[in-house]
């Protein structure tokens, strides 16, 4: 029956739990903080912030009984990885649509005594603090009808940011507590549960480390890859202009430069002043600039280029089919659409869509964020999954994610429908 844990899954999870517990103890990567689970018995619904690839294992070795984690179906594309995920009892979920199959599997898991775990941010922390969570957690808690446990991981981002090529030496802390008993879940409304979960999961590694002055996260090349997230220069306003090398992140237009410190802080190397003390402050400022640009774009009738053109390879995967390469082209972001121009005429040009209207784009998200030819955004459009693979190593997929989501939010708030040749952006000039 779909969702029923098999004997293989039970044996595999038990072995992995023992191995990972020994690994964490020997390496010192994980320290137990407050684990307060007294008074309730599994199965649980476990919700957690998401900082590292090892988060499911951090939680799994410290939760009583067995647990199945909800995982995006993109992790199951590779057959080898898919086999491992299945052996561990992971539950695949579409990141674009409501997935009845994953809900059925979660219900079967709790029916057979397995806890269910999920990371409601939907992706790893980009800038060291908790992002907005999925709005469905409260309803899911009511549906599963089990105690609700909150896990909070702190320091994980500082050990290995999602954009980094190398980790740092240091530890992270896991805290877990029962947020609501089964009886409390039954009494509360979904929006009350939702708000309580959001408040409980709030975390900033940069705030947290201030309370631990002895902690240091040392390593080499700690800023390498930072340009994937730090895409807007606060000194000159240029866009996609940062070059990262070693511990340094430098704007190639004006020379503004910061160094990544042992506690994740920015240390000024060159510039008029230190504009932001850390990546969280930089990221929140960038988001404010994105929102302003989106507001301006959706409030004026002119169809100005917001970002681009950017060279990409466009791929498509029908719901019941394999991923196929449609061809190369240039994409340009407008307030109402991503428009496409083929790199060459002919068969490739005929295969490429001419545009993706933003009011029909669903789930626009970062699929890959670092590495040459591994800078990918993914979204659902008219029933098919599309991927844009960016060619420019300085192009930030995270920036595209923020811009598209902001334009969609502004258009929805205003009730707006769909509505240059050189490379530019509404946020500033491009380096």
N, C-alpha and C positions, 0 to 999 in steps of 0.2 A: 504493500500500500504506500502511496506517495507520502513522503515525510516521515515514515516510521524508521527510526534508527536501526541499521542492520547490525549483525554480529561483528562484521568487519569494522564498521564505524566505531562500535563500542571498544573493541580491542585497540584500534589505532589511536583513538583519543586518550585512552588510559596510558598507553606507552608514551605518547607525545607529552602528556602532562607530567609524567615522571622525568623524562629527559629534559624538558624545558625548565622544570623546577631546579634540577641539578645545575643546569647551565647558568641560570640566573644567580644561583648561590655562589658558584665558582667565579663568575666574571664580575659580580657586584653591580651589574647593569640596572637591576631593579631592587628597590628597597620597599618593604612594606610600611605603609603609614598606618593610619587608623582603619582597621577592617572591623566594621560594626554590623554584624549580620545576626546577632543573637535574637532569639524570640520568633524567628520565622524559618521555614524549611523550604528547600527547592521543590518544584521549579520556580525560577524567577524570570522576570523581564529585566535584563541588565542593559542600561544605557550608559554610554561613556563618551567623553571627548576623544578626539582622534589625533594622535601626534606622531606615531611611528608605525612601521610595518609589523612590529612585534606586539602591538597593543592587544590583539586577541589572545596571545599567549600570556601576556602579563596578567590579564584578567582570568584566563582559563585555569592557570595553576593556583589561583587564590580563591576561586569560587567553589563552594561545595557541590559535589555531583558533576554531571556532564553538562556541556553547553554547546549549542549550535549558533554560529554567528551569521547574520544576514550579510551577504556580500554581493556587490554589483556583478552582473552577469559578464561584464567585460573581463573579469579575472578568470573566467572559465573558457576563454577563447583558445588558449594553449592547452593541448591535450594532456601534457604532463602535469601542468599546474591544476587543470580541471580534475585530474585523478586524485591529486593530493587534497584539494578542497573537498571533494566528495567523500574521501576517506575520513576527513575530519568532521564530517557532518555539516559542512557549510550550506547555507540556503541561498541559492542564486536569486537575485532580484533585478528586474529591469529598472534602470535609472531614469527611464523616460516616461513610463506609464504605470498606472496602478496595476499591480501584479497579483491576481487572485491565486495563482499557483503558489507563490511564496507565502501568502497568508494561510493557505491550507496546510502547508508544511510546518509553519510555526504552530498552528493549532495542534497538529499531530505530535510535534515535539513535546509541548507542555503536557499533552494527554499521556505521554509515555514517560514523564518525569524529567525531561531534559529542559534546562533553562534556555532561553533565547536571548542572544546579545545583539545589539546594534549600535552603530555610530551615527546618530541623527544629523551630524553636520554634513554627511554624505561624502566627504573627502578629508584627507589629512589637513591639519592646520597649515595654512600658507605662510602666516606671519607671526605665529607664536601665541595667538589668542583664539578663544572659542568663537567660531562664526555662527551665523543664524542656523537654527536647527529645523528639521523637517516639521511641518505643521500638523503631522498626523500621529505624533507620539501619544498624545492623550487618548485618542480614539483607539489606538492599538492596545494600550494598557487596559482599557475597558474590555476590549474584545478577548484578550488572552486571560484576563481574570486571575492573575497571580500577583504575588508581592512585587513591588517595583524597587529595584536596586540601582543606585547611581554610583558609577565608578569615575574617579577623577585622576587622570595621569598628569603629573607635573614634572617638568624638566626634560620630558621626552623630545620636545622640539629642539631644545638646546643641544641635545646629544646628536641628533641627526635631522636637520630640516629637510622637508620633502624636496626642496630644490638643490640641495647640496650633493656633491659628488662623493664626499668623504665624511665620515662621522667624526665626532669629538670624544675624547675621554671624559667620562662623567657618568652620573647616575640619574635615574628618574625615580619618582615616588608614586606609589599607587595607594589611593584611599578609596574605600568602599563603605557605603552605608545603605541601610534600608530607608528609602524615601517614604514609601507608603506600604502598609500591610495590605493583604487582600481585602480585608473589610473596609479599609480606608479608600482603596481604589474603587470599590463598589459605591461608596457614598459620594465621592467627588465627581464633578462634571469634567468632561474631557479638557475644556479650556483651563480649568484650575490645575489639572495634572500637567498640562502643557507648560503653563507658566512656571510651576514649581520645578520642572525638569530643566527648563532654560536657565533659571536662576542657580540651580545646583551645579550645572555643568560649566558655568562661567569660570574661565581661567585665563590668566595671562602669565606665561612663563617669565616675562620681564618684571611683573609685579611680584611674583612668587620668589624670585631669586633675591629680591631686596631684603626679604626676611631671612636669608641664608647667606650672610656675607662671607662665609668661608668657602663657598662652592666656586669652582672654576671648571670651565669646559675647554680644555686645551686640545690643540691639534694643528694640522697643516692644511693650507688651502681652504680656510674656513669661509672665505667670501666667494669662492669659485662657484658660479651658478646663481649668485644673488641677483644678477640682472634679470633673471626670470621673473622675479617678484618686484624688484626695485626698478621700475621702468620709467619713472618721471623724475627729472633732475630738479630739486628744490632751489637750486642756485640760479639756473638760467632758463628753466622751463622746458628744456629739450626732452624729446620722447625717444624711447628705445635707444638710449645713448650710452648706457653704462657698460664698461668693460671690466670684467672681474679677473683678478690674478692673485693667487696666494690669499692673503687676508685682506686685500684691498679692492675697493669698488670705486671706479673713477669715471667721471663723465668725459667722454672724448671730445665734447664741444667746448666746455668752459674750464675743464680741469678740476672741478669740485671732486674731492676724494675723501673717503672715510675708510677706516680700518675696523674690522670685526674684532672686538676684544674678548677676553677670557670669560666674561659674564654676558656675552651677547650684545654688549653695548657698542654704539658707534663712537669712534675716536676720530676727531677731525685731523686730516692730513693736509688738505689744501682747500681754501675757500674763504669767503668773507666771515662765515660763522658756521657753527654746527646747527643745522636747521632742525634735525630730529635726533633724539637721543638713542633711538633703537628702531628696529624694523617695524614694530607695532605702530609707533608714532608716524613713521614714513608711510605705512600702508593706509592708515586712517586718513592721512592727508591726501594720498592718491585717490582714495575712494571718494572723498569730498569733491575733488576736481573732476572725477568721472561723472558724478551726479550732476554737477553744474553744467558740464558739457552736454549731457543727455537732456537736461531741462531746456537748455538753449536750443538744441536741435529739434526737439519736439514742439517747441512753442513758435517756431518760425516756418513759413510755408516753403522757403527755399530748400532745394534738395542739395545741400552742400555735402561734400565728402567729409566724413567724420574721421575716418582712419583708412590708410592705404594709399596706393595699391600694394599688396603683399603677394609675393610668389608662393604658390602652394601646389601640392598634389591633392586632387580630390578623389576620395574613395567612397564607395556606396555598398551598403549591405542590406539587401531586402530582408524582411523578417524571417523568411524561410529560404535562406540562401547563404552563399559565401561572400566575403568581402571582395569587391572588385575595384581595380583602379580605373577611373574614368579618364584621367589625363591631367596635364599640368595647365595652370592658368594663373591669373591674378585676381585677387578678391579685393573689393572695396566696400567699406561699411558706410552706409547711409542711415538716416534716421528711421527708415522704414524697411530696409532690406540689405542683405549682403549680395552685391552684384558681382558677376563673374565674367571675365574676358579670357577666352582661350589663348594659350601661348602660340598656337599655330592653327592655321585653317585645315579643314579636312575632317577625317573621321573622329579625331579626338575632340575637335570643336563641337561636332554634332552631339557627342555623348555628354558633354558638360552642360549642367543646368545654367540658364542665363542669370538666374537670381534665386535667392532664398528670402521670401518675405518674412519679416521678423514675427508677425502675428500668427504665422503657421509653424515657426520654429519652436520645438519643445526640448527642454532639458539641456540647453547649451552649456557644456561643461568642459573642463580640462581633462583630457585623457592621458597626455604625457607632457612633461614640463621641462625636461632637460635632455641634453645630448643632441648631437648632429642628426638631422633628419628624424628626430624623435620629439618634435614639438607639435602636439596634436590637440585639436579641439574636436568634440563630437556632439552630434545633436540628432534629433528625430525630425524628419520633414516628410509630410504626406505618407507616413507609414514606413519609410525607409530610414536606415541609420546612415548618416553621412559623416565623414571625417575630413578635416582639412589639415594637411601636414605642411607646416611652414618651413620654407627653405632657409630663411635668414636666421642665423644663430642668435641674433640679438632681439628677435621678435618674441614678445611675451605672450604666451597663450593665456596666462592669467589675466593680462590686460584685456584681451579679447573677451574673455569670460565676463569680466566686470562691465565692459562697455555694452555688450549685447544685453545682459540682464538689466542694466540700468535703463537702456532705451526701451526695453519691453515694459519695465515697471512704470516709466514715465508715460508711455503711450497708453497703458491700461488706466492710469490715474486720470488722464485727460480724455479718455475715450477716443483716442486718435487711431485711425486705421493706417493702411499703407499709403503712403503718400510720395573735374579737373584732371588733369593728366599727371601732375607731379605727386610724389610721395609726401603726404602731410597728414596731420591729425588736428582735430579740434582742441586737443589738450596742449598743443605746442608744436614747435618745429621738430623735425626728426633729424637726429644726428647721423 
